[in-house]
Amino acid sequence: MNHIRVRFAPSPTGNLHIGGARTALFNWLFARHNGGTFILRIDDTDFARSMEESKRGILSALRWLGLDWDEGPEVGGPHAPYAQSERLPLYEKAARELVEKGLAYPCYCTPEELAERRKQAMEEGRAPRYDGRCRHLSQQERIKLEQEGRRPALRLRIPDTGETVVHDFFRGGVAFANEVLDDFIIVKSNGIPAYNFASVVDDAEMQITHIIRAEEHLSNTPRQILVFQALEKPLPVFAHVPMILAPDRSKLSKRHGATSVEEFRDQGYLPDALINYLALLGWSPEGEEEILSLSELVRQFSLERVGKTAAIYDTKKLTWINGHYLNEIDLDRAVELAIPFLQKKGLVPEEIPEDLMVYIRKVVEVVRTRVKTLAEIADASDYFFDDDFTYEEKGVKKHFQKEGVASLLQAAGQRLAGLETFDLETTEEAYRNLSEELGVKAGDIIHPTRLALSGRTMGPGLFDIMVILGKERTLERLERAVKYIRNLQSS
């Protein structure tokens, strides 16, 4: 196999969508597995919709995912520049050559005229295709039209009959009748190249060997093949990856939840987990194991293992995968990633002193085993940082309204107050001994104590909570709960 060169060419008109991220990943994995080159190109000739902010966001999202590029923006390379808006002379040269060869011609039809003809064709039951009326204009006719102020677009001259066959890696040969394609525009009247033309010029100049993209681009491919042929450039291998559908098998949209990389990042998902999940959207690993590191994905990846049917978007699976990674990553990294979420909730300051960092580390260590995302770490640990919390209503009904519970908590506080050492072993032993002495189940003291210390009925181990809070704060919270219960019972 010749040296593989693949590209990811997003249009900077919004955030990096989950589908685009998967396309980037499949290209990146294919390149890395085969020792090839991964190129990032920004297709920004849609000046009305392209935004510099979106471009920066796409680059940031790719870096966050760990998908580095060998050539492209901010990296450079032998085919720079890598933004189409900076490559206009290249398209002008290619278009001029096609006109000189008689393979392209100027079209002076206005958008209004074209729309009217399409409407008429549909009313008459004909296919709404360009009728080729500018194909055979004389030089004198062209001059006259230009004197009227008309600025021509350029159209590619294609055969009236026959078909163009796309040899797709997944689907085999897919034939498109040339009469349906018609003489399509390659350069607009404002001088800006059309997508199908600019993309081919760039792919040819950058020597792209494989074009791996979503199947929605399959309909563009016959036109692009015709451009490749007109330019006398070799065809790359086309591989159109099946779509990603929502759980109800409809087109994926905002109503199905987060759909961009930035949204998942902001919700506390890890890049390792998102990469792992995206790889499984349409690709199957060699064995049953679904938790795969980036290096393992590179080792296993091949286009042959990409399925031919649509992948189903399932955030439950992503969240499960994320929970696994959250528990497996180094604790220091988990703390580093969790801090922005703690800060966003106002639980910790922007500048964190060393003693508070030690405390945060203890909190993250016990909380992360019970949550699935970084955002959930912050939600599940607020009581460690804020003493002024409320008690869950269901917990109050279940534990604080029991007869004698205030006395149990008071006795627990007294027992803990007498401990010289306050660690996991001594606190648990104190509670076990107390329950035996009072003749009650350990849970009768443990459950209301958890509610007293955290305001919640679920969470990390009770004695972990105690030790992290420390003896003084634990006793204060038990005393607070006793007062609350007695006020509750007297009202």
Stockholm file with secondary structure:
# STOCKHOLM 1.0

chainA/1-491         MNHIRVRFAPSPTGNLHIGGARTALFNWLFARHNGGTFILRIDDTDFARSMEESKRGILSALRWLGLDWDEGPEVGGPHAPYAQSERLPLYEKAARELVEKGLAYPCYCTPEELAERRKQAMEEGRAPRYDGRCRHLSQQERIKLEQEGRRPALRLRIPDTGETVVHDFFRGGVAFANEVLDDFIIVKSNGIPAYNFASVVDDAEMQITHIIRAEEHLSNTPRQILVFQALEKPLPVFAHVPMILAPDRSKLSKRHGATSVEEFRDQGYLPDALINYLALLGWSPEGEEEILSLSELVRQFSLERVGKTAAIYDTKKLTWINGHYLNEIDLDRAVELAIPFLQKKGLVPEEIPEDLMVYIRKVVEVVRTRVKTLAEIADASDYFFDDDFTYEEKGVKKHFQKEGVASLLQAAGQRLAGLETFDLETTEEAYRNLSEELGVKAGDIIHPTRLALSGRTMGPGLFDIMVILGKERTLERLERAVKYIRNLQSS
#=GR chainA/1-491 SS CCCCEEEECCCSSSSCBHHHHHHHHHHHHHHHHTTCEEEECBCCCCTTTCCHHHHHHHHHHHHHHTCCCSBBTTTBCTTCCCBGGGCHHHHHHHHHHHHHTTSEEEECCCHHHHHHHHHHHHHTTCCCCCCCTTTTCCHHHHHHHHHTTCCCEEEECCCSSSEEEEEETTTEEEEEEHHHHCSCEEECTTSCBCHHHHHHHHHHHTTCCEEEEEGGGGGGHHHHHHHHHHTTCCCCEEEEECCEECTTSSBCCGGGSCCBHHHHHHTTCCHHHHHHHHHTTTBCCSSSCCCCCHHHHHHHCCGGGBCSSCEECCHHHHHHHHHHHHHHSCHHHHHHHHHHHHHHTTSSCSSCCHHHHHHHHHHHHHHGGGCSSHHHHHHHSHHHHCSCCCCCHHHIIIIITSTTHHHHHHHHHHHHHTCSSCSHHHHHHHHHHHHHHHTCCHHHHHHHHHHHHHSCSSSSCHHHHHHHHCHHHHHHHHHHHHHHHHHHHHC
#=GC SS_cons         CCCCEEEECCCSSSSCBHHHHHHHHHHHHHHHHTTCEEEECBCCCCTTTCCHHHHHHHHHHHHHHTCCCSBBTTTBCTTCCCBGGGCHHHHHHHHHHHHHTTSEEEECCCHHHHHHHHHHHHHTTCCCCCCCTTTTCCHHHHHHHHHTTCCCEEEECCCSSSEEEEEETTTEEEEEEHHHHCSCEEECTTSCBCHHHHHHHHHHHTTCCEEEEEGGGGGGHHHHHHHHHHTTCCCCEEEEECCEECTTSSBCCGGGSCCBHHHHHHTTCCHHHHHHHHHTTTBCCSSSCCCCCHHHHHHHCCGGGBCSSCEECCHHHHHHHHHHHHHHSCHHHHHHHHHHHHHHTTSSCSSCCHHHHHHHHHHHHHHGGGCSSHHHHHHHSHHHHCSCCCCCHHHIIIIITSTTHHHHHHHHHHHHHTCSSCSHHHHHHHHHHHHHHHTCCHHHHHHHHHHHHHSCSSSSCHHHHHHHHCHHHHHHHHHHHHHHHHHHHHC
//
